[in-house]
Every structure is written in structure tokens, then in C-alpha cells.
Amino acid sequence: MQTEKLSVLDPEIRIWPKPERAQPLVCMFDGYVKEPAIEDIGLSLVFDAAFPAFRPDIISNQATSSQSSQSSRYQFVNIPGGRFRRFSGNDTLPRQRYSTVCRWNKNDMGGMVNEILAYSDPQETGIVQIHDMADPADVSVINKHYGSNFDPGEYLVLYVDEPMRLSPVRERLVDFIGFEHANSPQFFYVPYIIKHKYLDTVIDLRLRRVQDWFYRWFSDPQAMNLGVPIRTCTCFQDFLPYLLGQYRGGNLITQGIGRELRLWGIQGLVYPSARCDVGVDYNAGDLVDWYGWNLVDYSLSPSADDNVFAAISITTHNPGIFKTYWEFFGFPNDKIAIYSAGDGPHQGSWRVAGVNLYNQQRLVEEIASLPKKK
């Protein structure tokens, strides 16, 4: 990883008093995050229709027969009141609580776009793409691909190949933006914001001391009483596959962790994205760079239910379809690799490679299986 600015991220780490037996290591988060900023009702309808797995009503354990096939593909369930998301702990966490964490230069390296694309479903919507227009070089490639003339800027472009396939909201779209015929618009400007964010009590997994505490505590099978086996971990990198499971909504471990952190009164978690390549770079033991990280904000949210199985018991898993240990947790061990730096000034640095390619291949395969246009 090449650092553009050799600064050191070194917040004061302190022990959170509850629970005393766990002694969580917390610090303040004081940095920049990036998130969509959609206020227009019509645009919101288009966005939610283009990425249907984001919609709160698309998946339900009360699903119809047509939805049941989607439920098995998505590998999570919805329940009245909301949906489980990675590290949410239960279904009460408001939707707008996730951000990508920017680097020193306020660039998230495509993290937000990858997070959004993970919720696409070409079988339902046809071809849908979304692009970050901040980098002029990327915009040049995008314009060449579409024959367009977009200007660089801090916004996203949403491309919908067949707008009339967004049928779940078609009638409402007609009212708002005139989706009335096959010549409906294919490109939509989606605003986003990069903002400064401060939280006083955060578990930040970019920090080595916090990583060390985190894997030691949560790899203990008794820590959350999950009732599933956890392999012995000797370092944080050994624990990473549990955090990077590819099921939408995470897995038993990520939901259990989210439940615990909310019960403890933690305000947020900085965690490695499961939707893009991720890494951290240390120089002489100091954190100097990172990419592919997210923040979930628990502040001002309802408390997680203190029932041990409140979050994890409803998460959908079908052990019969899994062939290996890692597949149970949703980690494709043969597709995604974790690399660690050896001895030297960058000792302790690590990166995860293959996530971008894995998700790109999924989209390509799903698009290739679409019926040909007549």
C-alpha cells in the first residue's frame, strides 16, 4: 500500500468499564466518512428499486412462493420492523447508520460504490450500475463506455439499462418522474456527502491493540454463547474470515458482536468491509494508511435486546447447503486471500485481496444469465 501522506492515526485507547470481564478497548473516532445523501423522493424510489435487496420489504420469512427463491439466494431474512445488517445486533438499528471511512485524502477508494453494488439483483432489475465521478480519470473511462459527457465531481451516476423493469415501484415512479414509456431516463445523479464525524466511544479495528483484544475476546466460544464452533485464532488475521462472510446481513458471529457492543453502550464500530478489498498499513508500529473500512454508528439508537439469542436466532442459515467450515460463515476461502507483512518497518500490516473480483464475477454471471433483449 502506498501512502500519500505519512501521518499517524494514534487516538488515546482506554478501557471501557462494562462489562468488566471483557475490558473492551475504545477510543474516539475523529475523521471523515462518506455516505449517500438522497433527499428527492423520486430519486429515492429509483435507487431502492435499482438495489432491491436494500428495500425493507423485499425479503421476509413470511415470503410468497416467488420471494422464497430470492430469500434462499440472499441468505438473510427480514422481520417486522427492520432487517439485520452486518454488526447491527438486531433489527432496531436505523438504516442510515452506515458510512465508508475515508483515507487521509478524503477518498474512500470506491468503498461506498462497492457496498451499494452488493445489493444489486440483475435477475429482477436487469443491468444496473453505479459509478463514483470524483476521479477525472475514472470519468473519462465511464464517458467512453456509455458515450456520455459527464463532468467530474462529488456525485454518483446510477445507470439503469431497462428502466421499465423497475416494476415494483413503476406506478409511483410515473407520478414522480414520468416513467411512462421505454424511453424513460437511464442515468440518474445520486448525491453523496463527505463529512467530518466524531464519536467518543468507538471500537476501531484499524488499531493493532484493539485488533488484538477483539479477536481474543470474540473468538472465545463462550463469549457470546453462539452454539457454533469457532476455530482457534492466534491473531486478528485468523479471525478476519468470520467478519468477511459474504452473506448479506453478515452471519451469526457478526450479529452476535453487534448485539454485544450495543448492550455495552459502545457508540460505534470501525470494521473491515466485506464488499471490497481492505487493508491497513503500519510503519514502525504506527497506523499510517488504510482502505476499505466502514463505520456503523450505534449512538442515539435503541438498545439491543439483552436476550442472548435475540439477534442470532433469526438469521437464516441452512447448514445442509454448506460443504466446508468457512462456507457456513459465508467466507469463500478459495476466492479471497489474506496477506500479512513479514518482518521490517511494515510489520503487522495486512490486506485482503479478491473481494472486488469475487463480487464483480457474481454480477457478470448474473448479467450473463439474463434473457437476451428482443
Sequence and secondary structure as in RCSB ss.txt:
>XXXX:A:sequence
MQTEKLSVLDPEIRIWPKPERAQPLVCMFDGYVKEPAIEDIGLSLVFDAAFPAFRPDIISNQATSSQSSQSSRYQ
FVNIPGGRFRRFSGNDTLPRQRYSTVCRWNKNDMGGMVNEILAYSDPQETGIVQIHDMADPADVSVINKHYGSNF
DPGEYLVLYVDEPMRLSPVRERLVDFIGFEHANSPQFFYVPYIIKHKYLDTVIDLRLRRVQDWFYRWFSDPQAMN
LGVPIRTCTCFQDFLPYLLGQYRGGNLITQGIGRELRLWGIQGLVYPSARCDVGVDYNAGDLVDWYGWNLVDYSL
SPSADDNVFAAISITTHNPGIFKTYWEFFGFPNDKIAIYSAGDGPHQGSWRVAGVNLYNQQRLVEEIASLPKKK
>XXXX:A:secstr
   SS   B    EE  SSTTT  EEEEEEEEEEEE    HHHHHHHHHHSGGGSTTS  TT  HHHHHHHHHHT
  EETTEE  TT  STTS STTEEEE  TTS  TTHHHHHHHTT  HHHH SEEEEE  SHHHHHHHHHHHT   
   SEEEEEES GGG GGGHHHHHHHH   STT   EEEEEEEEEEEEEEEEEETTSHHHHHHHHHHHTSHHHHT
 SS     SSHHHHHHHHT  STT  HHHHHHHHHHHHHT  EEEEE SSS EEEEEETTEEEEEESEEEEE TT
S     STTTTTTTS   GGG  SHHHHTT  TTT EEEE  SSTTTT EEEESHHHHHHHHHHHHHHTS    
